[in-house]
């Protein structure tokens, strides 16, 4: 398959909700934020030459490690400067990377798996977001007073997911099946995360499957959580990591390693300084301060749990996204430093 065709196929891969409605729902639209004066001072003080990198990200809470790494000067300490471009996820970021307009970015693991299965050599070089029993930002939400009390009650119902045939859709189907429902009878409709709370309120759908902060937006109105579905199908579900092409990583191995080190330090900072980290959510995810204090944050890891990523390889096969004869394994998706 020719490179142009591969890029076009990558553009069809699922990602998160469109960036424009996402930012509009969280606050006034703006360009990606610049680093704080403290981080800028660190950049001036470092002896390393600064290399500017174009990075695609989603303005959500899942990438707090990177936000903290910027704000605390860890990125500058490594001789790097990030030009963040708020985007929609794998659907936009992967083609931008393969097309050369981005150096690297983030992607959920199902998009990364499908990209590799289609011949695009996309690799993860630093991990990021996980959903766990203690940190579960992904939920199935129904209206308060709804007759839907369990997974089986969603049989034949209309459920909003941000993208069909991707990580949220597959996760909800697997949860329904494990909990006694029949996802084959449900009607899954595509709806951007920011539009889900209103759709539930207006009765357009019977249930929604948002991530934070839109879980909190809905429950602060007339929604209630039916299930933290990722956490209920298994603990420590891998959500997303930082990706680029194998070629870019091979040519810029020192840069990829430098970002990984800074990202790791950023995650360590978040673990010890959650209150300050939530301030970074306000800035980088463009959220209302009151809302940022209530959202359920993702668990963060800079190195992958391979069995958690393999879970998505297996689920992609089970639910028909990946050919069952595929030999792709979780370890094939990662760069080893």
C-alpha positions as CSV (number, residue, x, y, z in Angstrom):
1,X,0.0,0.0,0.0
2,X,1.3,3.4,-0.9
3,X,2.2,6.0,1.7
4,X,-0.7,8.3,0.7
5,X,-3.2,5.5,1.1
6,X,-1.8,4.6,4.5
7,X,-2.1,8.2,5.7
8,X,-5.7,8.3,4.4
9,X,-6.5,5.1,6.2
10,X,-5.0,6.4,9.4
11,X,-7.3,9.4,9.2
12,X,-10.2,7.0,9.4
13,X,-9.1,5.6,12.7
14,X,-11.1,6.5,15.7
15,X,-10.0,9.1,18.3
16,X,-11.5,11.4,20.8
17,X,-14.2,14.0,20.3
18,X,-13.5,16.9,17.9
19,X,-11.1,19.4,19.5
20,X,-13.2,22.5,18.7
21,X,-16.4,21.3,20.6
22,X,-14.2,20.0,23.4
23,X,-12.5,23.3,24.0
24,X,-15.7,25.2,23.6
25,X,-17.4,23.1,26.3
26,X,-14.6,23.5,28.8
27,X,-14.0,27.3,28.4
28,X,-13.1,30.0,25.9
29,X,-11.2,28.7,22.9
30,X,-7.5,29.4,22.9
31,X,-4.3,28.3,21.5
32,X,-2.3,25.8,23.6
33,X,-0.9,27.5,26.7
34,X,2.7,28.5,27.0
35,X,5.0,27.5,29.8
36,X,5.0,29.4,33.1
37,X,7.7,32.0,33.9
38,X,9.3,29.4,36.2
39,X,9.6,26.9,33.4
40,X,10.8,29.6,31.0
41,X,13.5,30.6,33.5
42,X,14.6,27.0,33.7
43,X,15.0,27.0,29.9
44,X,17.2,30.0,30.1
45,X,19.3,28.5,32.9
46,X,19.9,25.2,31.2
47,X,23.2,24.7,29.4
48,X,21.6,22.4,26.8
49,X,20.6,23.9,23.4
50,X,16.8,24.1,23.1
51,X,15.1,22.0,20.4
52,X,11.5,22.9,19.6
53,X,9.1,20.0,19.0
54,X,5.6,20.1,17.6
55,X,3.3,17.9,19.7
56,X,-0.3,16.9,19.2
57,X,-2.4,16.4,22.3
58,X,-6.0,16.4,23.6
59,X,-6.8,19.1,26.2
60,X,-7.9,16.6,28.8
61,X,-6.6,15.5,32.2
62,X,-4.9,12.3,31.0
63,X,-1.6,14.1,30.2
64,X,-0.9,15.7,33.5
65,X,2.6,14.3,33.5
66,X,3.5,16.3,30.5
67,X,1.8,19.4,31.8
68,X,3.8,19.2,35.1
69,X,7.0,18.5,33.2
70,X,6.5,21.7,31.3
71,X,5.5,23.8,34.3
72,X,8.2,22.4,36.6
73,X,10.9,23.0,34.0
74,X,11.8,19.3,33.4
75,X,11.2,19.7,29.7
76,X,13.5,22.7,29.5
77,X,16.1,20.9,31.6
78,X,16.3,18.3,28.8
79,X,16.9,21.0,26.2
80,X,13.4,20.7,24.8
81,X,10.5,23.1,24.1
82,X,7.1,21.8,23.2
83,X,4.8,23.6,20.8
84,X,1.5,22.0,21.9
85,X,-1.3,21.7,19.3
86,X,-4.7,20.8,20.7
87,X,-6.2,18.1,18.4
88,X,-8.9,15.4,18.4
89,X,-6.8,12.3,19.2
90,X,-5.6,9.5,16.9
91,X,-8.0,10.4,14.1
92,X,-6.1,13.7,13.6
93,X,-2.8,13.1,15.3
94,X,-1.6,10.0,13.6
95,X,-2.0,11.4,10.0
96,X,-0.3,14.6,11.1
97,X,2.7,12.6,12.5
98,X,3.0,10.4,9.4
99,X,2.6,13.5,7.2
100,X,5.4,15.3,9.0
101,X,3.5,18.3,10.5
102,X,3.9,16.9,14.0
103,X,7.0,15.4,15.6
104,X,5.0,13.3,18.0
105,X,1.7,13.2,19.9
106,X,-0.7,11.1,21.9
107,X,-3.0,8.3,20.8
108,X,-5.3,5.8,22.5
109,X,-4.0,2.2,22.3
110,X,-6.7,0.9,20.0
111,X,-5.9,3.5,17.4
112,X,-2.2,2.6,17.8
113,X,-2.9,-1.1,17.4
114,X,-5.1,-0.5,14.3
115,X,-2.5,1.8,12.7
116,X,0.2,-0.9,13.0
117,X,-2.1,-3.5,11.7
118,X,-2.7,-1.4,8.6
119,X,1.0,-1.0,8.0
120,X,1.8,2.3,9.7
121,X,4.8,1.8,11.9
122,X,3.6,3.9,14.9
123,X,5.5,3.3,18.1
124,X,4.9,4.3,21.8
125,X,7.9,5.8,23.5
126,X,6.4,7.1,26.7
127,X,3.3,5.8,28.4
128,X,0.6,8.0,30.0
129,X,-3.0,7.4,31.1
130,X,-4.6,4.3,32.7
131,X,-8.0,3.7,34.2
132,X,-8.0,1.8,37.5
133,X,-10.3,1.1,40.4
134,X,-8.9,4.0,42.3
135,X,-8.6,6.4,39.3
136,X,-11.5,5.8,36.8
137,X,-12.4,8.8,34.6
138,X,-14.4,6.8,32.1
139,X,-18.0,6.0,33.0
140,X,-21.4,4.9,31.7
141,X,-23.9,7.6,32.8
142,X,-27.7,7.4,32.8
143,X,-30.3,9.9,33.8
144,X,-31.3,10.1,37.4
145,X,-34.5,8.0,37.9
146,X,-33.7,6.0,34.7
147,X,-35.1,2.4,34.7
148,X,-31.6,1.4,33.6
149,X,-30.0,-0.2,36.7
150,X,-27.7,-2.8,35.2
151,X,-25.9,-3.7,32.0
152,X,-28.7,-6.0,30.9
153,X,-31.1,-3.0,31.1
154,X,-29.2,-1.4,28.2
155,X,-30.2,-4.2,25.8
156,X,-31.9,-2.5,22.9
157,X,-31.1,0.9,24.2
158,X,-29.4,3.9,22.5
159,X,-25.9,4.5,23.9
160,X,-23.6,7.4,23.0
161,X,-19.9,6.8,22.4
162,X,-17.4,9.3,21.0
163,X,-16.3,7.0,18.1
164,X,-17.6,3.6,17.0
165,X,-15.1,0.8,16.6
166,X,-12.6,2.3,19.0
167,X,-11.5,2.2,22.6
168,X,-14.7,3.5,24.3
169,X,-17.1,1.5,22.1
170,X,-15.2,-1.7,22.6
171,X,-14.9,-1.1,26.3
172,X,-18.6,-0.6,26.8
173,X,-19.5,-3.6,24.7
174,X,-17.1,-5.8,26.7
175,X,-18.5,-4.4,30.0
176,X,-22.1,-5.1,28.9
177,X,-21.2,-8.7,27.9
178,X,-19.3,-9.4,31.1
179,X,-22.1,-8.0,33.2
180,X,-24.9,-10.0,31.6
181,X,-26.0,-7.7,28.8
182,X,-26.1,-8.2,25.1
183,X,-24.3,-5.4,23.3
184,X,-25.3,-6.7,19.9
185,X,-28.8,-5.5,20.6
186,X,-27.8,-2.0,21.7
187,X,-27.7,1.0,19.3
188,X,-24.3,2.8,19.6
189,X,-24.4,6.3,18.2
190,X,-21.4,8.6,17.8
191,X,-21.5,11.8,19.8
192,X,-18.5,14.0,20.9
193,X,-17.9,13.9,24.6
194,X,-18.9,17.5,25.2
195,X,-22.3,17.0,23.7
196,X,-23.1,13.9,25.7
197,X,-24.5,15.5,28.9
198,X,-27.0,17.6,27.0
199,X,-28.1,14.6,24.8
200,X,-28.8,12.6,28.0
201,X,-30.8,15.5,29.5
202,X,-32.8,15.9,26.4
203,X,-33.6,12.2,26.1
204,X,-31.8,11.8,22.8
205,X,-30.0,8.7,24.2
206,X,-30.6,6.3,27.1
207,X,-27.0,6.3,28.3
208,X,-23.7,8.1,27.6
209,X,-20.1,6.9,27.9
210,X,-18.0,10.1,28.5
211,X,-14.7,10.6,30.1
212,X,-13.8,13.4,32.5
213,X,-14.5,16.2,32.8
214,X,-17.8,15.4,31.1
215,X,-18.7,12.7,33.6
216,X,-18.7,15.4,36.3
217,X,-20.5,17.8,34.0
218,X,-23.3,15.3,33.6
219,X,-23.5,14.2,37.2
220,X,-23.6,17.8,38.3
221,X,-26.8,18.2,36.2
222,X,-29.2,15.2,36.0
223,X,-26.9,12.3,35.3
224,X,-25.8,9.4,37.6
225,X,-23.0,6.9,37.1
226,X,-24.2,3.5,36.2
227,X,-20.7,2.0,36.0
228,X,-17.0,2.8,35.8
229,X,-16.9,0.3,33.0
230,X,-13.1,0.1,32.3
231,X,-12.4,-0.5,36.0
232,X,-15.1,-3.2,36.1
233,X,-13.8,-5.2,33.2
234,X,-10.2,-5.2,34.6
235,X,-8.0,-3.2,36.8
236,X,-5.3,-1.0,35.2
237,X,-6.7,-0.5,31.7
238,X,-4.2,1.2,29.4
239,X,-5.7,4.2,27.7
240,X,-3.1,6.3,25.8
241,X,0.6,6.9,25.3
242,X,3.0,9.2,23.4
243,X,3.6,8.0,19.9
244,X,5.6,8.8,16.7
245,X,6.7,7.0,13.6
246,X,9.4,4.4,14.1
247,X,11.5,6.3,11.6
248,X,11.3,9.6,13.6
249,X,12.1,7.8,16.8
250,X,15.2,6.0,15.3
251,X,16.5,9.4,13.9
252,X,15.7,11.3,17.2
253,X,16.3,8.6,19.8
254,X,18.0,11.1,22.2
255,X,15.1,13.5,21.9
256,X,12.5,10.7,22.6
257,X,14.5,9.5,25.6
258,X,14.8,13.1,26.9
259,X,11.0,13.6,26.7
260,X,10.4,10.2,28.3
261,X,12.7,11.2,31.2
262,X,10.9,14.6,31.6
263,X,7.5,13.0,31.4
264,X,8.4,10.5,34.1
265,X,9.5,13.3,36.4
266,X,6.3,15.1,35.7
267,X,4.2,12.0,36.7
268,X,6.2,11.7,39.9
269,X,5.5,15.4,40.6
270,X,1.7,14.8,40.0
271,X,1.7,11.9,42.4
272,X,3.1,14.0,45.2
273,X,1.4,17.3,44.4
274,X,-2.1,16.7,43.2
275,X,-3.5,20.1,44.2
276,X,-0.9,21.9,42.1
277,X,-1.3,19.4,39.3
278,X,-5.1,20.2,39.2
279,X,-4.1,23.8,38.6
280,X,-2.3,22.6,35.5
281,X,-5.5,21.0,34.4
282,X,-7.2,24.4,34.5
283,X,-4.5,25.8,32.3
284,X,-3.8,23.0,29.8
285,X,-7.3,21.4,29.6
286,X,-8.9,24.9,29.7
287,X,-11.3,23.9,32.5
288,X,-13.3,25.9,35.1
289,X,-11.3,25.8,38.3
290,X,-14.2,24.4,40.3
291,X,-14.7,21.6,37.8
292,X,-11.0,20.7,37.7
293,X,-11.1,20.1,41.5
294,X,-13.9,17.5,41.2
295,X,-12.9,15.4,38.2
296,X,-11.6,11.9,38.7
297,X,-8.1,11.9,37.3
298,X,-6.5,9.0,35.4
299,X,-3.8,6.9,36.9
300,X,-0.4,7.8,35.3
301,X,2.5,5.5,34.2
302,X,5.5,6.4,32.2
303,X,6.4,2.7,31.5
304,X,3.7,0.3,30.1
305,X,1.9,-2.6,31.7
306,X,2.2,-4.9,28.7
307,X,-0.6,-7.2,29.8
308,X,-2.9,-4.1,29.9
309,X,-2.0,-3.2,26.3
310,X,-2.3,-6.8,25.2
311,X,-5.8,-6.7,26.5
312,X,-6.7,-4.2,23.7
313,X,-5.0,-6.4,21.1
314,X,-7.2,-9.3,22.3
315,X,-10.3,-7.1,22.5
316,X,-9.7,-5.7,19.0
317,X,-9.7,-9.3,17.7
318,X,-12.7,-10.3,19.7
319,X,-14.9,-7.4,18.5
320,X,-13.8,-7.6,14.8
321,X,-11.5,-4.6,14.6
322,X,-8.3,-6.6,14.1
323,X,-8.0,-9.8,12.0
324,X,-7.9,-12.8,14.3
325,X,-4.9,-14.2,12.4
326,X,-2.9,-11.1,13.2
327,X,0.4,-11.8,15.0
328,X,0.6,-8.3,16.5
329,X,1.6,-8.3,20.2
330,X,1.7,-5.5,22.8
331,X,5.5,-5.5,22.9
332,X,5.5,-4.7,19.1
333,X,4.0,-1.3,19.8
334,X,6.8,0.0,22.1
335,X,10.3,1.3,21.6
336,X,12.8,-0.1,24.0
337,X,15.3,2.4,25.3
